[in-house]
Amino acid sequence: MPTVEELYRNYGILADATEQVGQHKDSYQVILDGVKGGTKEKRLAAQFIPKFFKHFPELADSAINAQLDLCEDEDVSIRRQAIKELPQFATGENLPRVADILTQLLQTDDSAEFNLVNNALLSIFKMDAKGTLGGLFSQILQGEDIVRERAIKFLSTKLKTLPEEVLTKEVEELILTESKKVLEDVTGEEFVLFMKILSGLKSLQTVSGRQQLVELVAEQADLEQTFNPSDPDCVDRLLQCTRQAVPLFSKNVHSTRFVTYFCEQVLPNLSSLTTPVEGLDIQLEVLKLLAEMSSFCGDMEKLETNLRKLFDKLLEYMPLPPEEAENGENAGNEEPKLQFSYVECLLYSFHQLGRKLPDFLTAKLNAEKLKDFKIRLQYFARGLQVYIRQLRLALQGKTGEALKTEENKIKVVALKITNNINVLIKDLFHIPPSYKSTVTLSWKPVQKVELGQKRANEDTTSGSPPKKSTAGPKRDARQIYNPPSGKYSSNLGNFNYEQRGAFRGSRGGRGWGARGNRSRGRLY
């Protein structure tokens, strides 16, 4: 094993040889042998090996392997030095191998070392994006779980930081192609991260690109399969996929497949859904997603059938008025509970799809059914008006900090919900029923009202508190509103919906979780 002095002497020979450095193979071999020495010799070797690497292609394998020995050294300072120099080995056909090695090194628990690996990967990404992606995806597809997890997170956080000249159209096409392979077997959390990666690609910002993403999500959601409401994994998968799809829908990218599936498979089973997350109002969550998608539904094959299913579900939440006794008092003990949050979602969805079949209520329902519906609407509207007045009175004069209390936040959301329902009910009371009004769902940010927009749109915010409080709750902290106790019922809560991991058998087909932990042995 060479000493420190011998390493310096051979370094001098190579440094002084300038253009003839390639003729001093023996001197470079001495430096390679430095990895077998002590701490001082290893530190020098970690710096000297990469410096002259390009001059000895015939020793490339030996040089890379020597540097990798240093990347696995017990001394953290030697490991850091060796990792820092790895990008110098990323030349030509060696680059994918170096990318593969760096990807494996992401599993380190040393934060400084981890940052060095990240920086090294970014460095070679700028040299050759395709080659670097080859190494990353190789480990994502075949590597250990911890490596796979960190490689995916690297892509999801670092790709967006790269300049356009690095992320060319060809590079983005490679990312899409390789991602599709990974998506054949992913966990729920991995799926969400890949959707984040893909939706950020410039080439997928177009209508056709968004359509591709929607098709990817639909495939993950297994929309061809029969929905099993009692299987929490099945429910979990559908919710996660739909949540990824919703931001992609537009007037040109339709939600028809998802809306059809919800109407045919999910709505009939709404009451028997098994929640995948404790504390989540799964029924309301499903109805909110359906409402958001309904705005972008295209031509539907079985529109009348699905509209009837939606109508029937709406009726379940719009009770008939209680029967009155001969003395004019209620015969029952209490009036029905009005579930405003559910009705907002169902009424909005019905209103959106009803536009496509405007004679549904008049021509497709018999007179008795229509009369029954009008009675329910009237009863609901009556309770609605009382509660809207109460809410406006309670919020009157309150501004700034006063509106930020938990109690007043609830009331602000409640006013939005009830105003929305009020506008939609007014539309359906027209003869014939109208579907022209526009409302913003209570949990969505309020959009600016353009001049000249119809009065019906203004009704949604009339009498509401100051503008500062009109923005709806964020998507990841949706508020669930039911009317107050007494004549109504009260329950409001916040839920953070977490990805549980239930996609494609949770990678079970790949022996997920059975590959063991990485040892310090050579994996490269």
TORTOR-137783 format. One record per residue (C-alpha): y, x, z. Coordinates in steps of 0.001 Angstrom, whole numbers, plus 500000, padded with zeros to 6 digits. Layout:
YXZ ...
//
This chain:
500000500000500000 503405501410499045 505946502299501730 509596501222501771 510571504655500363 508067504345497487 509353500882496662 512931502132496488 511914505131494377 510060502991491829 512896500477491835 515218503379490934 512948504453488068 513015500925486602 516752500462487158 517596503797485485 515297503197482507 517672500561481074 516273499566477639 513067501582478141 512157499795481380 509087498198479784 507513501662479423 507230502050483202 504393499655483873 503009501814486693 506269501632488638 506334497832488364 502726497680489563 503726499636492691 506377496996493403 503795494231492915 501562495961495446 504418495750497947 503354492186498817 500387493697500664 502598495726503011 504496494885506164 507520492697506690 510062495197505282 507930495926502207 507445492220501507 511172491488501720 511892494220499191 509072493049496912 510449489494497016 513711490800495531 512379493491493193 509525491577491509 511721488885489863 514422491391488867 512160493172486345 509731490313485636 510919489612482087 510247493204480975 506482493049481673 504983489960479967 501511491466480204 501840491450484006 503355487923484185 500366486322485917 500081489131488442 503815488996489154 503887485221489643 500831485332491893 502389488140493938 505564486125494420 503502483071495398 501785485108498107 505243485704499510 506100481999499241 503188481365501599 503916484165504039 503921483416507751 507419484897508081 509894482143507232 512585484606506104 510188486125503556 509207482662502313 512843481675501884 513667484846499957 510652484414497679 511421480755496991 515073481508496271 514013483936493516 511393481686491879 513715480330489110 513828483866487645 510144483443486736 510867480206484841 510904481652481353 509150480272478276 505642479009478929 505888479991482603 508489477337483405 506145474310483774 503967476385486103 506952477388488222 508068473737488314 504575472739489447 504677475389492198 508135474376493409 507055470739493487 504153471640495767 506526473588497989 508513470387498626 505990469635501361 507534472238503672 508754471027507064 511416473750507281 514748472167506329 516329475368504992 513218476096502955 513185472510501681 516799472808500515 516003476069498728 513122474370496886 515416471501495867 518063473901494598 515476475944492716 514096472815491026 517600471738490009 518233475228488679 515218475231486361 515887471587485447 519089472796483809 517137475499481950 514442473199480568 514379469585481701 511196468680479844 509243471608481252 510447470863484781 509486467205484432 506027468326483312 505516470150486619 506963467309488710 504919464560487086 501772466684487190 502012466712490976 503059463066491195 499942462069489279 497480464528490798 499004466115493883 498619465407497571 500338462380499062 503132464288500801 503886466211497597 503783463033495507 506107461236497913 508680464021497978 508538464615494227 509307460935493602 512180461041496095 513485464191494413 513639462362491082 515206459259492611 518001461211494309 518624464215492048 518359462873488486 521662461023488793 523410464286489718 522432466025486466 524951466218483586 524452464300480320 523703467467478365 520614467912480559 519490464267480555 519327463873476783 517785460866475054 514530462815474528 514396463776478210 514951460159479279 512189459024476913 509837461529478585 510813460192482031 510039456639480892 506705457631479324 505543459569482387 506812456889484773 504710454267483011 501627456391483729 502535456592487412 503257452852487614 499621452128486785 498836452977490422 501707452856492918 502579451618496381 505379449113496882 507821451754498095 507013454012495148 507565451139492736 511042450476494152 511945454168493816 510751454309490201 512788451226489351 515789453019490835 515026456062488674 514524454101485454 517397451663485876 519735454651486230 518807456134482841 521581455822480266 519169454922477458 517958451898479462 521437450447480008 521207448568476702 519877445025476295 516616446337474822 516382448896477644 516836446221480304 514228444096478561 511785447003478750 512401447273482488 511877443535482988 508541443795481156 507536446700483408 508349444632486484 506523441581485110 503436443731484585 503595444969488173 504058441407489422 500799440311487732 502411437148486387 499259436412484404 497236436103487595 496883433029489798 499167433282492814 497460433479496215 499913432199498875 497622433133501764 497451436827500793 500436438691502322 499972441557499852 500171439154496914 503305437525498353 504774440939499138 504217442208495608 505822439162494011 508879439339496269 509403443053495707 508976442798491953 511276439811491674 513921441591493706 513782444484491264 513979442144488284 516918439978489432 519671442619488812 518308443152485281 518693439546484131 521663438487482025 522558436019479295 520704438326476886 517816439370479150 516137436173480273 514295435388483486 512096432737481859 508711434296482710 509608434679486361 511203431241486715 508182429645485026 505809431449487389 507821430402490441 507866426757489324 504189426615488362 502576428866490949 504887429369493921 506800426124494527 503641424001494882 502442426472497542 505780426999499268 504740425588502643 501558427698502771 503125431094501995 502056433912504298 505006436069505273 504473439834504738 507174440715507289 507414439257510762 510567437221511265 511227436665507569 511842433058506466 509580433485503472 510245430023502047 514003430522502017 513575434020500588 511567432630497670 514054429818497056 516982432235497022 515283434407494413 514511431359492284 518145430219492516 519434433635491426 517057433755488468 517630430185487316 521059431079485874 519443433318483268 516436431244482258 515974430939478496 513975428377476541 510999427257478624 507810425885477053 507003423356479764 510563422616480812 510074418956481743 506913419684483752 508527422533485665 511757420629486194 509711417815487727 508036420262490117 511433421563491123 512710418011491533 509744417024493697 510274420037495941 513972419173496240 513054415662497395 511062417132500282 514284418563501718 516491415543500951 515355412843503407 515853409112503107 518257407591505639 516509406388508822 515595402717508901 517934400504510879 516743397991513495 518000394373513476 520824395272515893 522099397884513421 520904400897515433 518454403520514270 514867402411514718 513685406006515149 514461408410517969 516542410805515885 517958411236512402 516255413613509949 517271417277510060 519274418365507015 518219421845505896 521328422910504019 520209426469503125 517043425228501413 518878422411499644 521557424759498306 518881426890496602 516824423989495243 519808421937494114 521361424947492386 518086425759490589 517660422119489546 521262422017488337 520771425169486236 517504424064484619 518751420476484315 521369421683481841 518545422371479422 517244418795479741 520317416722480697 518563413359480327 515813414240482817 517147411968485578 517968409060483286 515233409155480658 512339411037482252 512328409292485653 511649405608486153 514439403444487550 512861403220491007 512552407005491273 516168407485490195 517375404881492689 515429406635495450 517021409962494507 520541408488494533 519939407070498020 518828410499499256 521820412179497632 524180409658499191 522702410082502658 522818413870502385 526392413800501090 527476411635504007 526163414114506576 527629416914504487 531164415521504586 531060415149508369 529929418717508810 532436420175506308 535258418531508261 533904419952511516 533662423453510037 537159423392508561 538569422208511856 536709424944513753 537985427668511385 541498426338511009 544149428946511846 541616431730512425 542301435024510659 541427438709510888 539410439717513927 538833436100514988 536757435530511851 534601438584512568 532892437117515622 529243436239515115 529899432553515718 532690432360513134 530730434394510580 528034431748510811 530590429019510283 532082430762507244 528639431011505633 527919427410506580 531134426261504903 530183428046501694 526740426456501676 528024422960502332 530855423266499793 528343424356497155 526027421444497842 528979419050497809 530063420172494321 526526419915492916 525914416463494407 529181415209492877 527927416378489478 524652414472489844 526469411295490889 528218411123487527 526976408535485049 525223410060483249 524562413038485584 526670416073484747 525712419742484870 529109421286484170 530291422540487559 529953426196488479 529406427474492002 528788430902493500 525693430999495680 526670431377499331 525102434822499771 526617436263496581 530076437917496392 532747435464495292 533826436123491717 537445435968490620 538476432574489283 539978432844485814 543079430817484972 542225427584483236 538815427315484867 537803423752485709 538843422074488929 535204421681489947 535005425425490402 537976425404492763 536283422781494925 533801425396496129 536486427245498062 538958424476498879 539706424297502570 537878427548503217 539257430221505576 541420433147504387 540197435257501483 539267438159503749 536230436266504961 535055434706501690 532689437475500585 529061436515501131 526650438553503234 525139441582501581 521826441199499858 519968443368502343 521256441331505315 521124437773504087 521964435084506593 519758432060506992 521637428905507817 520336425612509140 522643422916510545 523522422810514276 521551421099516997 522012417470518032 522322415544514809 521323418731512996 519289421821513895 520495425389514352 518949428719513552 520510431797512002 519123435300511709 519286438546509773 516229440103508186 515765443494506603 512943443221504154 510907446410503996 508545447606501286 505040447567502666 503085449066499821 500681446658498180 500741447494494492 497760448156492276 495448448452495231 497893450728497049 496633453669494991 493233453111496524 491566453839493200 492897457381493428 491452457966496862 494902457648498447 494944459026501969 491573460715501557 492660464061500153 493490465674503482 496466467795504495 497522470887502634 496496474193504173 498286477451503619 495666478322500993 496580478708497305 497003475374495536 498673476691492447 
//
